[in-house]
Amino acid sequence: MKKQSKAVFFAFLIGLVLISSGCSGDRIKSKTEAGKETIDKKFEIVKAKSIHISRIYGIGYPGNDQALYVAADKGIKMYQQGSWTETTANQHQYMGFQSIDNGFIASGHPQKGTGLKDPLGIVFSDDKGKTLEKLSFYGNGNFNFMGAGYQNDSIYLISDQEKQGLALGVNYSTNNGVSWKQSQLAGFEADSFGMLAVHPQNGNIVAMSTRTGIYYSLDNGNAMRLITDPVMVTALTFSGDSILYSSVENEKILLKTVNPETGEQTELTIPYLDYDNPITYVTVNPQNADQLAFSTYKNDLYETTDGGKTWVILLKDGKNQE
């Protein structure tokens, strides 16, 4: 087993630094209202006149909404059927953003003036960020690299230090952050950690992107195996039992699916991307497998509703397209 002091996979390309790609609500919904904090009573969802995003921290399709969510430098932006909406308050930096069946889970930093502790630790919202529920490490942790099961209670994260019950490296919780265990990573031979993706139904199944391919585990990351060629993988997510991922091969940006059991791969046709503009996040709508989206290092955002046959650009350089 490799020691868990491996470098977290921040550098995907020379000279580029990428700052980090859902849990049933049973336990979350059962908590008392006292555990849920309304940050700003003036919170509203309004149509956005224009969108200008300086950094994307994650994308996803929460199961309690019909929109594509973008976790940006100034809160959540939502896209649906040609229209952008945004929040008027609680514009937090939701790093490690994960869409789940009844909302989203995230880490990150609060908007100034909200009275929230910085960093947020791990928080949950089922109402577009109007209220936040503190799950773990509130005021004591920010996690850029997280994964959460869409319909199970599993959360995975990478910790850069030992603290509050977390070990250095990959840690997982099967009870929405109440308790944590260290993934042993037997068979993991990569020299870097990367993004985490959790199977939407089975929280024991997890995958990780690295500079040398995708590692896959059936037992919470305790035993892992390489399921792709040793190529640089910059983003990944589960699509049912398969994995949708982006790789950089022969100076080309590719988007593929892989069957973890058979290794069979399929390449999707995507718009041309410059080599210095790799894909940073990918997402699939669990309620409609033909609806996919991906973002890039330069804050471009593309979406397809026909399984990749045609793509629409929603953001170019972080700005919405008319």
CORMO-V553980 format. One record per backbone hydrogen bond with DSSP energy under -0.5 kcal/mol. CO is the residue of the C=O (numbers start at 1). NH is the residue of the N-H. If there is no record, write none. Layout:
BEGIN
co:CO nh:NH
co:CO nh:NH
END
This chain:
BEGIN
co:7 nh:193
co:8 nh:10
co:10 nh:12
co:10 nh:18
co:13 nh:16
co:16 nh:13
co:16 nh:18
co:17 nh:19
co:18 nh:20
co:22 nh:101
co:22 nh:150
co:25 nh:29
co:26 nh:30
co:27 nh:31
co:28 nh:31
co:32 nh:35
co:33 nh:36
co:35 nh:134
co:36 nh:38
co:37 nh:39
co:37 nh:132
co:40 nh:43
co:44 nh:46
co:44 nh:88
co:46 nh:86
co:47 nh:49
co:51 nh:320
co:55 nh:73
co:57 nh:97
co:58 nh:71
co:60 nh:62
co:60 nh:69
co:62 nh:65
co:67 nh:69
co:68 nh:79
co:69 nh:60
co:70 nh:72
co:70 nh:77
co:71 nh:57
co:71 nh:58
co:72 nh:75
co:72 nh:94
co:75 nh:72
co:76 nh:87
co:77 nh:70
co:78 nh:85
co:79 nh:68
co:80 nh:83
co:83 nh:80
co:84 nh:48
co:85 nh:78
co:86 nh:46
co:90 nh:92
co:92 nh:75
co:92 nh:94
co:93 nh:95
co:93 nh:109
co:94 nh:97
co:95 nh:107
co:98 nh:105
co:100 nh:63
co:100 nh:103
co:103 nh:100
co:104 nh:125
co:105 nh:98
co:106 nh:123
co:108 nh:120
co:109 nh:93
co:111 nh:114
co:119 nh:139
co:122 nh:135
co:122 nh:136
co:123 nh:106
co:124 nh:133
co:125 nh:104
co:127 nh:130
co:130 nh:39
co:130 nh:40
co:132 nh:37
co:133 nh:124
co:133 nh:135
co:136 nh:122
co:137 nh:140
co:137 nh:141
co:141 nh:121
co:142 nh:144
co:144 nh:146
co:145 nh:158
co:147 nh:156
co:149 nh:152
co:150 nh:101
co:152 nh:23
co:153 nh:176
co:154 nh:149
co:155 nh:173
co:156 nh:147
co:157 nh:159
co:157 nh:171
co:159 nh:169
co:161 nh:163
co:163 nh:166
co:166 nh:163
co:169 nh:159
co:170 nh:183
co:171 nh:157
co:172 nh:181
co:173 nh:155
co:175 nh:178
co:181 nh:172
co:185 nh:2
co:185 nh:188
co:186 nh:224
co:187 nh:189
co:191 nh:7
co:193 nh:9
co:195 nh:209
co:197 nh:207
co:200 nh:151
co:201 nh:203
co:202 nh:205
co:204 nh:206
co:204 nh:220
co:205 nh:199
co:206 nh:217
co:207 nh:197
co:208 nh:215
co:210 nh:213
co:210 nh:233
co:213 nh:210
co:214 nh:227
co:214 nh:228
co:215 nh:208
co:216 nh:225
co:217 nh:206
co:219 nh:222
co:221 nh:185
co:222 nh:186
co:225 nh:216
co:229 nh:231
co:231 nh:213
co:232 nh:234
co:232 nh:248
co:235 nh:246
co:237 nh:244
co:239 nh:242
co:242 nh:239
co:243 nh:258
co:244 nh:237
co:245 nh:256
co:246 nh:234
co:246 nh:235
co:247 nh:249
co:247 nh:254
co:248 nh:232
co:249 nh:252
co:252 nh:249
co:252 nh:254
co:254 nh:247
co:255 nh:268
co:256 nh:245
co:257 nh:266
co:258 nh:243
co:258 nh:260
co:259 nh:263
co:264 nh:259
co:266 nh:257
co:268 nh:255
co:274 nh:277
co:278 nh:297
co:281 nh:295
co:283 nh:293
co:284 nh:286
co:285 nh:288
co:288 nh:285
co:288 nh:291
co:290 nh:292
co:290 nh:307
co:291 nh:285
co:292 nh:304
co:293 nh:283
co:294 nh:302
co:295 nh:280
co:295 nh:281
co:296 nh:299
co:299 nh:318
co:300 nh:296
co:301 nh:314
co:301 nh:315
co:302 nh:294
co:303 nh:312
co:304 nh:292
co:306 nh:309
co:312 nh:303
co:312 nh:314
co:314 nh:321
co:315 nh:301
co:316 nh:319
co:318 nh:53
co:319 nh:316
END
